[in-house]
Amino acid sequence: MVDEQIFTALPSPARGNATMVFHHLSAKWSIPVVVTLRSGTHRFNGLRRSVCGISHRLLAVTLRELEHDGLIVRHVTDSIPPGVEYSLTALGTAFEGMVQAVIGWAHAHTPGEHRTF
């Protein structure tokens, strides 16, 4: 977890948001799940198949955290048996855009290419 003292200069709501963003950027499974949901709504098992190497338990925990933080929404379908689908919220879409920017930065600064540091 990110040390919250880093953000003491930020007003309280911004501090919480910054902490949440850094938590999901540093969590092993948040980014693969969010990037997978970029393509649209997925059911639980479809997500599990798409996110290589994630266990059932860790996917459930990751989805709960992402939903709690407002990055994804969980839809229960009215079917027998009930189905559960996950999709990005507007906040999740903005977060995914930031993730893509970080990935782009990493590609642009790969040694041997456009190294500027």
SETITOR-78289 format. One record per residue: residue number from 0; residue in three letters; chain; x, y, z of N, C-alpha, C in turn. Coordinates in nm, 4 decimals. Each point is the difference from the previous one (the first is absolute). Example, Ala and Ser with C-alpha at 12.3 -4.5 7.8 and 13.67 -1.06 7.14 Angstrom:
BEGIN
+------+------+-------+----------+----------+----------+----------+----------+----------+----------+----------+----------+
| resi | resn | chain |      nc1 |      nc2 |      nc3 |     cac1 |     cac2 |     cac3 |      cc1 |      cc2 |      cc3 |
+------+------+-------+----------+----------+----------+----------+----------+----------+----------+----------+----------+
|    0 |  ALA |     A |   1.3190 |  -0.5690 |   0.7800 |  -0.0890 |   0.1190 |   0.0000 |   0.0900 |   0.1200 |   0.0000 |
|    1 |  SER |     A |  -0.0350 |   0.1050 |  -0.0720 |   0.0820 |   0.1190 |   0.0060 |  -0.0770 |   0.1090 |   0.0730 |
+------+------+-------+----------+----------+----------+----------+----------+----------+----------+----------+----------+
This chain:
BEGIN
+------+------+-------+----------+----------+----------+----------+----------+----------+----------+----------+----------+
| resi | resn | chain |      nc1 |      nc2 |      nc3 |     cac1 |     cac2 |     cac3 |      cc1 |      cc2 |      cc3 |
+------+------+-------+----------+----------+----------+----------+----------+----------+----------+----------+----------+
|    0 |  MET |     A |   0.0842 |  -0.1178 |   0.0000 |  -0.0842 |   0.1178 |   0.0000 |   0.0887 |   0.1241 |   0.0000 |
|    1 |  VAL |     A |  -0.0465 |   0.1037 |  -0.0622 |   0.0746 |   0.1244 |  -0.0101 |  -0.0051 |   0.0722 |   0.1343 |
|    2 |  ASP |     A |   0.1123 |   0.0521 |   0.0427 |   0.0074 |   0.0762 |   0.1238 |  -0.0791 |   0.1296 |  -0.0176 |
|    3 |  GLU |     A |  -0.1058 |   0.0174 |   0.0773 |  -0.0873 |   0.1163 |  -0.0160 |   0.0675 |   0.1305 |   0.0380 |
|    4 |  GLN |     A |   0.1130 |  -0.0036 |   0.0701 |   0.0700 |   0.1237 |   0.0357 |   0.0529 |   0.0719 |  -0.1235 |
|    5 |  ILE |     A |   0.0178 |  -0.0733 |  -0.1080 |   0.0458 |   0.0615 |  -0.1248 |  -0.1000 |   0.1057 |  -0.0463 |
|    6 |  PHE |     A |  -0.1270 |  -0.0214 |   0.0296 |  -0.1063 |   0.0858 |  -0.0518 |  -0.0524 |   0.1010 |   0.1018 |
|    7 |  THR |     A |   0.0726 |   0.0263 |   0.1075 |  -0.0516 |   0.0879 |   0.1052 |  -0.0269 |   0.1415 |  -0.0488 |
|    8 |  ALA |     A |   0.0646 |   0.0441 |  -0.1050 |  -0.0225 |   0.1346 |  -0.0517 |  -0.1303 |   0.0095 |  -0.0789 |
|    9 |  LEU |     A |  -0.0567 |  -0.1138 |  -0.0374 |  -0.1240 |   0.0002 |  -0.0773 |  -0.1202 |   0.0152 |   0.0917 |
|   10 |  PRO |     A |  -0.1062 |   0.0675 |  -0.0471 |  -0.1233 |   0.0039 |   0.0784 |  -0.0537 |  -0.1421 |   0.0187 |
|   11 |  SER |     A |  -0.0763 |  -0.0209 |   0.1023 |  -0.0446 |  -0.1334 |   0.0390 |  -0.0611 |  -0.0824 |  -0.1140 |
|   12 |  PRO |     A |  -0.0997 |   0.0499 |  -0.0779 |  -0.0560 |  -0.0848 |  -0.1073 |   0.1040 |  -0.0367 |  -0.1055 |
|   13 |  ALA |     A |   0.0855 |   0.0941 |  -0.0371 |   0.1029 |  -0.0290 |  -0.1007 |   0.0998 |  -0.1018 |   0.0533 |
|   14 |  ARG |     A |   0.0290 |   0.0059 |   0.1276 |   0.0935 |  -0.0944 |   0.0617 |  -0.0547 |  -0.1420 |  -0.0122 |
|   15 |  GLY |     A |  -0.1271 |  -0.0167 |   0.0290 |  -0.0615 |  -0.1324 |  -0.0114 |   0.0006 |  -0.0504 |  -0.1433 |
|   16 |  ASN |     A |  -0.0299 |   0.0875 |  -0.0951 |   0.0011 |  -0.0392 |  -0.1411 |   0.1398 |  -0.0378 |  -0.0459 |
|   17 |  ALA |     A |   0.0998 |   0.0782 |   0.0395 |   0.1380 |  -0.0305 |  -0.0398 |   0.0445 |  -0.1325 |   0.0596 |
|   18 |  THR |     A |  -0.0349 |  -0.0249 |   0.1236 |   0.0350 |  -0.1270 |   0.0641 |  -0.0650 |  -0.1166 |  -0.0726 |
|   19 |  MET |     A |  -0.1270 |   0.0151 |  -0.0373 |  -0.0723 |  -0.1048 |  -0.0726 |   0.0662 |  -0.0270 |  -0.1352 |
|   20 |  VAL |     A |   0.0368 |   0.1063 |  -0.0719 |   0.0626 |  -0.0170 |  -0.1316 |   0.1322 |  -0.0744 |   0.0135 |
|   21 |  PHE |     A |   0.0826 |   0.0406 |   0.0947 |   0.1289 |  -0.0673 |   0.0182 |  -0.0181 |  -0.1447 |   0.0457 |
|   22 |  HIS |     A |  -0.1024 |  -0.0246 |   0.0800 |  -0.0270 |  -0.1388 |   0.0408 |  -0.0289 |  -0.0859 |  -0.1226 |
|   23 |  HIS |     A |  -0.0884 |   0.0462 |  -0.0880 |  -0.0355 |  -0.0806 |  -0.1169 |   0.1125 |  -0.0073 |  -0.1029 |
|   24 |  LEU |     A |   0.0820 |   0.1034 |  -0.0085 |   0.1155 |  -0.0067 |  -0.0900 |   0.1035 |  -0.1007 |   0.0490 |
|   25 |  SER |     A |   0.0093 |  -0.0168 |   0.1312 |   0.1004 |  -0.0914 |   0.0550 |  -0.0540 |  -0.1403 |   0.0258 |
|   26 |  ALA |     A |  -0.1303 |  -0.0182 |  -0.0029 |  -0.0583 |  -0.1324 |   0.0215 |   0.0257 |  -0.0868 |  -0.1231 |
|   27 |  LYS |     A |   0.0288 |  -0.1252 |   0.0227 |   0.0388 |  -0.0887 |  -0.1097 |  -0.1107 |  -0.0192 |  -0.1032 |
|   28 |  TRP |     A |  -0.1250 |  -0.0082 |   0.0427 |  -0.1063 |  -0.0398 |  -0.0909 |  -0.0934 |   0.1118 |  -0.0436 |
|   29 |  SER |     A |   0.0043 |   0.1167 |   0.0633 |  -0.0938 |   0.1071 |  -0.0349 |   0.0145 |   0.0447 |  -0.1453 |
|   30 |  ILE |     A |   0.1229 |   0.0234 |  -0.0437 |   0.0203 |   0.0503 |  -0.1357 |  -0.0425 |  -0.1026 |  -0.1050 |
|   31 |  PRO |     A |   0.0390 |  -0.1280 |   0.0096 |  -0.0478 |  -0.0949 |  -0.1008 |  -0.1530 |  -0.0102 |  -0.0059 |
|   32 |  VAL |     A |  -0.0657 |   0.0077 |   0.1156 |  -0.1468 |  -0.0075 |   0.0009 |  -0.0593 |   0.1239 |  -0.0659 |
|   33 |  VAL |     A |   0.0485 |   0.1183 |   0.0354 |  -0.0525 |   0.1241 |  -0.0569 |   0.0255 |   0.0053 |  -0.1503 |
|   34 |  VAL |     A |   0.1192 |  -0.0387 |  -0.0430 |   0.0312 |   0.0007 |  -0.1430 |  -0.0888 |  -0.1002 |  -0.0750 |
|   35 |  THR |     A |  -0.0280 |  -0.1132 |   0.0597 |  -0.0896 |  -0.0984 |  -0.0623 |  -0.1410 |   0.0558 |  -0.0124 |
|   36 |  LEU |     A |  -0.0471 |   0.0696 |   0.1024 |  -0.1355 |   0.0566 |  -0.0034 |  -0.0125 |   0.1168 |  -0.0969 |
|   37 |  ARG |     A |   0.1130 |   0.0516 |  -0.0488 |  -0.0035 |   0.1072 |  -0.0999 |  -0.0799 |  -0.0430 |  -0.1228 |
|   38 |  SER |     A |   0.0060 |  -0.1283 |  -0.0330 |  -0.0685 |  -0.0489 |  -0.1201 |  -0.1499 |  -0.0167 |   0.0197 |
|   39 |  GLY |     A |  -0.0500 |   0.0170 |   0.1223 |  -0.1436 |  -0.0100 |   0.0243 |  -0.0314 |  -0.0867 |   0.1205 |
|   40 |  THR |     A |  -0.1270 |  -0.0316 |   0.0134 |  -0.0498 |  -0.0770 |   0.1130 |   0.0476 |  -0.1442 |  -0.0081 |
|   41 |  HIS |     A |   0.0397 |  -0.0539 |   0.1149 |   0.0441 |  -0.1391 |   0.0083 |  -0.0665 |  -0.0683 |   0.1184 |
|   42 |  ARG |     A |  -0.0257 |  -0.1282 |  -0.0152 |  -0.0444 |  -0.0807 |   0.1123 |   0.1234 |  -0.0478 |   0.0758 |
|   43 |  PHE |     A |  -0.0211 |  -0.0486 |   0.1224 |   0.1101 |  -0.0375 |   0.0876 |   0.0942 |  -0.1003 |  -0.0666 |
|   44 |  ASN |     A |  -0.0547 |  -0.1105 |  -0.0496 |   0.0867 |  -0.1037 |  -0.0591 |   0.0683 |   0.0476 |  -0.1276 |
|   45 |  GLY |     A |  -0.0657 |   0.0871 |  -0.0755 |   0.0649 |   0.0575 |  -0.1168 |   0.1195 |   0.0856 |   0.0394 |
|   46 |  LEU |     A |  -0.0162 |   0.0757 |   0.1066 |   0.1128 |   0.0788 |   0.0514 |   0.1124 |  -0.0914 |   0.0453 |
|   47 |  ARG |     A |  -0.0362 |  -0.1066 |   0.0698 |   0.1019 |  -0.0921 |   0.0512 |   0.0794 |  -0.0637 |  -0.1140 |
|   48 |  ARG |     A |  -0.0689 |  -0.0310 |  -0.1092 |   0.0709 |  -0.0562 |  -0.1156 |   0.0866 |   0.1053 |  -0.0696 |
|   49 |  SER |     A |  -0.0442 |   0.1241 |   0.0007 |   0.0723 |   0.1069 |  -0.0696 |   0.1211 |   0.0506 |   0.0764 |
|   50 |  VAL |     A |  -0.0057 |  -0.0052 |   0.1328 |   0.1109 |   0.0483 |   0.0822 |   0.0852 |  -0.1215 |   0.0363 |
|   51 |  CYS |     A |   0.1033 |  -0.0204 |  -0.0759 |   0.0839 |  -0.1191 |   0.0126 |   0.0650 |  -0.0101 |   0.1377 |
|   52 |  GLY |     A |  -0.0218 |  -0.1136 |   0.0666 |   0.0671 |  -0.0295 |   0.1254 |  -0.0734 |   0.0407 |   0.1262 |
|   53 |  ILE |     A |  -0.1136 |   0.0678 |  -0.0118 |  -0.0715 |   0.0438 |   0.1199 |  -0.0864 |  -0.1144 |   0.0533 |
|   54 |  SER |     A |   0.0001 |  -0.0157 |   0.1305 |  -0.0826 |  -0.1038 |   0.0622 |  -0.1420 |   0.0521 |   0.0211 |
|   55 |  HIS |     A |  -0.0907 |  -0.0917 |   0.0235 |  -0.1392 |   0.0348 |   0.0271 |  -0.0079 |   0.0960 |   0.1182 |
|   56 |  ARG |     A |   0.0697 |  -0.0340 |   0.1072 |  -0.0026 |   0.0810 |   0.1223 |   0.0562 |   0.1401 |  -0.0230 |
|   57 |  LEU |     A |   0.1148 |   0.0098 |  -0.0668 |   0.0610 |   0.1314 |  -0.0219 |  -0.0816 |   0.0857 |  -0.0956 |
|   58 |  LEU |     A |  -0.0664 |  -0.0619 |  -0.0969 |  -0.0876 |   0.0770 |  -0.0879 |  -0.1171 |   0.0559 |   0.0804 |
|   59 |  ALA |     A |  -0.0584 |  -0.0820 |   0.0867 |  -0.1122 |   0.0459 |   0.0823 |   0.0428 |   0.1165 |   0.0897 |
|   60 |  VAL |     A |   0.1160 |  -0.0113 |   0.0631 |   0.0506 |   0.1073 |   0.0868 |   0.0262 |   0.1267 |  -0.0808 |
|   61 |  THR |     A |   0.0636 |  -0.0144 |  -0.1145 |   0.0325 |   0.1154 |  -0.0850 |  -0.1278 |   0.0692 |  -0.0469 |
|   62 |  LEU |     A |  -0.0978 |  -0.0776 |  -0.0438 |  -0.1258 |   0.0588 |  -0.0460 |  -0.0712 |   0.0737 |   0.1129 |
|   63 |  ARG |     A |   0.0021 |  -0.0568 |   0.1207 |  -0.0619 |   0.0659 |   0.1150 |   0.0668 |   0.1344 |   0.0283 |
|   64 |  GLU |     A |   0.1340 |   0.0033 |  -0.0043 |   0.0731 |   0.1248 |   0.0246 |  -0.0278 |   0.1038 |  -0.1081 |
|   65 |  LEU |     A |   0.0015 |  -0.0432 |  -0.1255 |  -0.0259 |   0.0923 |  -0.1103 |  -0.1426 |   0.0554 |   0.0073 |
|   66 |  GLU |     A |  -0.0951 |  -0.0852 |   0.0370 |  -0.1388 |   0.0452 |   0.0141 |  -0.0121 |   0.0960 |   0.1184 |
|   67 |  HIS |     A |   0.0616 |  -0.0333 |   0.1108 |  -0.0037 |   0.0858 |   0.1184 |   0.0536 |   0.1394 |  -0.0301 |
|   68 |  ASP |     A |   0.1044 |   0.0075 |  -0.0823 |   0.0626 |   0.1280 |  -0.0335 |  -0.0671 |   0.0708 |  -0.1175 |
|   69 |  GLY |     A |  -0.1059 |  -0.0584 |  -0.0544 |  -0.0773 |   0.0660 |  -0.1051 |   0.0570 |  -0.0114 |  -0.1394 |
|   70 |  LEU |     A |   0.0950 |  -0.0911 |  -0.0211 |   0.0604 |  -0.0151 |  -0.1327 |  -0.0780 |  -0.0953 |  -0.0892 |
|   71 |  ILE |     A |  -0.0706 |  -0.0937 |   0.0599 |  -0.0834 |  -0.0922 |  -0.0769 |  -0.1386 |  -0.0065 |   0.0632 |
|   72 |  VAL |     A |  -0.0938 |  -0.0499 |  -0.0775 |  -0.1348 |  -0.0230 |   0.0501 |  -0.0343 |  -0.1470 |  -0.0226 |
|   73 |  ARG |     A |  -0.0706 |  -0.0563 |   0.0960 |  -0.0414 |  -0.1406 |  -0.0035 |  -0.1488 |  -0.0029 |  -0.0314 |
|   74 |  HIS |     A |  -0.0360 |  -0.0721 |  -0.1082 |  -0.1399 |  -0.0134 |  -0.0406 |  -0.0424 |  -0.1448 |   0.0207 |
|   75 |  VAL |     A |  -0.1088 |  -0.0210 |   0.0736 |  -0.0567 |  -0.1342 |   0.0158 |  -0.1118 |  -0.0118 |  -0.1024 |
|   76 |  THR |     A |   0.0119 |  -0.0989 |  -0.0903 |  -0.1002 |  -0.0176 |  -0.1046 |  -0.1170 |  -0.0814 |   0.0536 |
|   77 |  ASP |     A |  -0.1161 |   0.0280 |  -0.0532 |  -0.1222 |  -0.0677 |   0.0411 |  -0.0180 |  -0.1255 |  -0.0852 |
|   78 |  SER |     A |   0.0758 |  -0.1016 |   0.0343 |  -0.0080 |  -0.1265 |  -0.0739 |   0.0089 |  -0.1138 |   0.1003 |
|   79 |  ILE |     A |  -0.0202 |  -0.1200 |  -0.0490 |   0.0105 |  -0.1181 |   0.0860 |   0.1099 |  -0.0877 |  -0.0562 |
|   80 |  PRO |     A |   0.1081 |  -0.0242 |   0.0719 |   0.0360 |   0.0651 |   0.1262 |   0.0402 |   0.1445 |  -0.0247 |
|   81 |  PRO |     A |  -0.0060 |   0.0832 |   0.1051 |   0.0377 |   0.1404 |  -0.0193 |   0.1442 |   0.0114 |  -0.0475 |
|   82 |  GLY |     A |   0.0228 |   0.0898 |  -0.0924 |   0.1355 |   0.0250 |  -0.0482 |   0.0502 |   0.1322 |   0.0551 |
|   83 |  VAL |     A |   0.1299 |   0.0141 |   0.0064 |   0.0606 |   0.1243 |   0.0475 |   0.0945 |   0.0493 |  -0.1087 |
|   84 |  GLU |     A |  -0.0165 |   0.1266 |  -0.0350 |   0.0847 |   0.0625 |  -0.1016 |   0.0686 |   0.1217 |   0.0601 |
|   85 |  TYR |     A |   0.1185 |   0.0281 |  -0.0500 |   0.0799 |   0.1125 |   0.0489 |   0.0342 |   0.0908 |  -0.1170 |
|   86 |  SER |     A |  -0.0021 |   0.1304 |   0.0264 |   0.0408 |   0.0965 |  -0.1014 |   0.0621 |   0.1215 |   0.0676 |
|   87 |  LEU |     A |   0.0733 |   0.0785 |  -0.0781 |   0.0636 |   0.1207 |   0.0527 |  -0.1034 |   0.1100 |   0.0208 |
|   88 |  THR |     A |   0.0193 |   0.0776 |   0.1041 |  -0.0760 |   0.1226 |   0.0190 |   0.0729 |   0.1114 |  -0.0750 |
|   89 |  ALA |     A |  -0.0563 |   0.1207 |   0.0023 |   0.0694 |   0.1142 |  -0.0616 |   0.1340 |   0.0234 |   0.0701 |
|   90 |  LEU |     A |   0.0020 |  -0.0155 |   0.1317 |   0.1251 |   0.0140 |   0.0748 |   0.0990 |  -0.1090 |  -0.0400 |
|   91 |  GLY |     A |  -0.0487 |  -0.1221 |  -0.0193 |   0.0850 |  -0.1112 |  -0.0430 |   0.0563 |   0.0228 |  -0.1387 |
|   92 |  THR |     A |  -0.0805 |   0.0571 |  -0.0874 |   0.0474 |   0.0313 |  -0.1355 |   0.1102 |   0.1060 |   0.0057 |
|   93 |  ALA |     A |  -0.0171 |   0.0999 |   0.0859 |   0.1040 |   0.1024 |   0.0164 |   0.1273 |  -0.0625 |   0.0580 |
|   94 |  PHE |     A |  -0.0154 |  -0.0899 |   0.0962 |   0.1154 |  -0.0694 |   0.0593 |   0.0709 |  -0.0830 |  -0.1066 |
|   95 |  GLU |     A |  -0.0755 |  -0.0694 |  -0.0826 |   0.0581 |  -0.0825 |  -0.1065 |   0.0757 |   0.0869 |  -0.0990 |
|   96 |  GLY |     A |  -0.0502 |   0.1192 |  -0.0285 |   0.0716 |   0.0933 |  -0.0871 |   0.1339 |   0.0411 |   0.0597 |
|   97 |  MET |     A |   0.0009 |   0.0194 |   0.1316 |   0.1249 |   0.0341 |   0.0678 |   0.0972 |  -0.1188 |  -0.0062 |
|   98 |  VAL |     A |  -0.0509 |  -0.1203 |   0.0160 |   0.0836 |  -0.1204 |  -0.0105 |   0.0619 |  -0.0083 |  -0.1389 |
|   99 |  GLN |     A |  -0.0797 |   0.0277 |  -0.1028 |   0.0523 |  -0.0024 |  -0.1368 |   0.1082 |   0.1063 |  -0.0181 |
|  100 |  ALA |     A |  -0.0165 |   0.1163 |   0.0640 |   0.1029 |   0.1039 |  -0.0083 |   0.1301 |  -0.0470 |   0.0653 |
|  101 |  VAL |     A |  -0.0097 |  -0.0680 |   0.1127 |   0.1189 |  -0.0530 |   0.0674 |   0.0663 |  -0.1058 |  -0.0878 |
|  102 |  ILE |     A |  -0.0800 |  -0.0870 |  -0.0615 |   0.0545 |  -0.1025 |  -0.0896 |   0.0689 |   0.0665 |  -0.1193 |
|  103 |  GLY |     A |  -0.0616 |   0.1040 |  -0.0547 |   0.0613 |   0.0741 |  -0.1110 |   0.1308 |   0.0640 |   0.0401 |
|  104 |  TRP |     A |   0.0033 |   0.0568 |   0.1214 |   0.1233 |   0.0596 |   0.0504 |   0.1091 |  -0.1067 |   0.0111 |
|  105 |  ALA |     A |  -0.0355 |  -0.1177 |   0.0508 |   0.0981 |  -0.1077 |   0.0148 |   0.0553 |  -0.0425 |  -0.1362 |
|  106 |  HIS |     A |  -0.0885 |  -0.0107 |  -0.0992 |   0.0472 |  -0.0362 |  -0.1347 |   0.0907 |   0.1086 |  -0.0583 |
|  107 |  ALA |     A |  -0.0370 |   0.1255 |   0.0210 |   0.0789 |   0.1104 |  -0.0555 |   0.1368 |   0.0111 |   0.0660 |
|  108 |  HIS |     A |   0.0132 |  -0.0515 |   0.1212 |   0.1260 |   0.0123 |   0.0724 |   0.0706 |  -0.1334 |   0.0183 |
|  109 |  THR |     A |  -0.0285 |  -0.0919 |  -0.0889 |   0.0691 |  -0.1277 |   0.0032 |   0.1435 |   0.0198 |  -0.0485 |
|  110 |  PRO |     A |   0.0974 |  -0.0517 |   0.0742 |   0.1412 |   0.0165 |  -0.0421 |   0.0209 |  -0.0438 |  -0.1452 |
|  111 |  GLY |     A |   0.0767 |   0.0804 |  -0.0703 |   0.0294 |  -0.0300 |  -0.1400 |  -0.0969 |   0.0641 |  -0.0960 |
|  112 |  GLU |     A |  -0.1060 |   0.0609 |   0.0503 |  -0.0936 |   0.0672 |  -0.0888 |   0.0097 |   0.1510 |   0.0223 |
|  113 |  HIS |     A |  -0.0985 |   0.0591 |   0.0619 |  -0.0034 |   0.1450 |   0.0205 |   0.0349 |   0.0330 |   0.1442 |
|  114 |  ARG |     A |   0.1128 |  -0.0481 |   0.0455 |   0.0382 |   0.0185 |   0.1397 |   0.0343 |   0.1460 |   0.0265 |
|  115 |  THR |     A |  -0.0690 |   0.0597 |   0.1008 |   0.0228 |   0.1406 |   0.0309 |   0.0426 |   0.0224 |   0.1440 |
|  116 |  PHE |     A |   0.0235 |  -0.1038 |   0.0752 |   0.0417 |   0.0192 |   0.1399 |   0.1350 |  -0.0578 |   0.0262 |
+------+------+-------+----------+----------+----------+----------+----------+----------+----------+----------+----------+
